[in-house]
Amino acid sequence: MKKILYIAMDDVLADLAHAIEHVPPAVRAEYAANPDEIPGVFEGLKPMPGALDAFRQLSSAYHTYILSTAPWKNPGAWQHKLDWVQQHLGDVGYKRLIISPTKHLNKGDFLIDAHPNNGALPFEGEWIHFGTSQYPDWAAVLKRLLPA
């Protein structure tokens, strides 16, 4: 039986940090405490290097879902996240997007997430902390989850 794998979007599949860097400085300053509330910031995010291929590979070995949080005060983000999945993952991402402010409520074996907030830290399975020295990129994650 396949195990359940959740993959976060922000800074794991989609490059939110890059998008925030390209927001005008005055707008970034206005939203400094909550940059994910910048209107339109989730629209047209670029995929993280290797993310799309990794998602496809992992989807063959696991029941794979995208588990993302969308800011409550930025309702456009919800639509933009769905648009991103449809554009970049097509059929392999079909009906695989879960938006939840509390990720640890989802039952599963693995969660790949770059941030400890929104339930990644208390997740019941193994949290693969993306972007750290242990898992700096998708190659390291694939090595862990798809051993030869």
N, C-alpha and C positions, 0 to 999 in steps of 0.2 A: 504494500500500500504506500502511495506517495505521501511524503510529509508536506505540511503546510508552511509556506514561505511568504512572508509579507515584505514588500519593498517600499520604502518611503519615496516620495517624489523630490522634495526640496533638498537640493545639494547631493542627491543620490542618483536619481534618474534625470532630473532637470536642474539646470544650473541657475538657481535663484540668486546666489551670491553675485554672479556676473551681471545679472539683470539689475540688481540693486546698485552695483558700482556705476552703472550707466544712467542712473536717474540723475536729473539735475541736482546740484548740491543744495540748493534752497529747499527742494522737495525732500531730499534725504534728511536734511536738518529738521524739517517739520515733523517727520515721521521717525526720528532717531530712536525712540523707545520701542516702536513697533513697525519696522520697515516692511513687514509683510502686509501691512494695511495700506500701502501706497496704491492708489487706484491704478489698475492696469499692469502692475508689476509682474503678474503671472502670465500675462498674454505673450505668446510667442517665445517662451523660454527655449534655450538651446539644450539639447541633450548633453549629459555629462559624457566625457570620452569613454567609449566602450559600453555604455549603459544599455543601448538598444540591443546589441548583439548578446550581451550578458542576460538580459531579460528573456530573450528568445531561448537561449541555452537552458537557463534555469527552469523555464516553463515546461521543458521536455522532461525534466527530472522531478519537479515538485508541483504541487497545487499552488500556483503562484498568483498573488494578488498585490495590487498597488494599495498601500494603506497610507493615506495622506491626511493631513490636517489643513483646513482652510480657515483663515481668520474670520471671526464672526462679524467684524466691522468692515469686511471687504467682500461683499457677496459676489462681485464679479470674479473673484478668485475661484469660486466653485465651478463656474462655467468654463473658465480658462483652463482649469486642470482637466476637465473632461475633454475639452477641445484638444489639449496636448496629447492625451492618451489616444484619442481617435486618430490624430494626425501622425503620431510617431510609432504607435504600436498596433494600429489597425485591428485585424482579426485576433491576433494573439493577446491583445489587451481588452477584447470585447467582454463587457460585463465583469471586469476584473478590478474596477476602481471602487474603493471603499473610502469614504471621507468620514473621519471620526476625530473628535477632539481628545479622545481618551483611548489611545492605541492598545493599552494593556487589557482592555476588555475583550479584545479579539483573541481567540484561542488559536495557538499555532506553535510550530516548532522553532521557527527562526524569524527574526525581524532585522532587516538591514536598514539602518537609519543613521543619519549623520548627527542627530541632535538627541540629547537625553530627555528633553521635555516632551510633553503631551503623551506620556505613557510608555516611552521606550525603555526607560530605566527599570520600571517594575514589570515589564513584559515577562510572562511566565516561561517562555522558551528562551532560546539563546539570542541575545542581542549582538549583532555584528555591527560594531561601531564604525561606520564608513568614514573615511577621511582621517583615521588615526594612524599611528605608526604600524599597528598590526594589520590594518585593512586600509591602506592608503588609496587604493584604486580597485577597479573591477577585476583586474588580473588576480589580485590577492584574495578577493572574495570568491572568485571562481575556483581558485586552488583549494579553498576551504570547503566549499559546497559541492564541487564536482571533482573529487580526488580521482586520480588516474587508476 
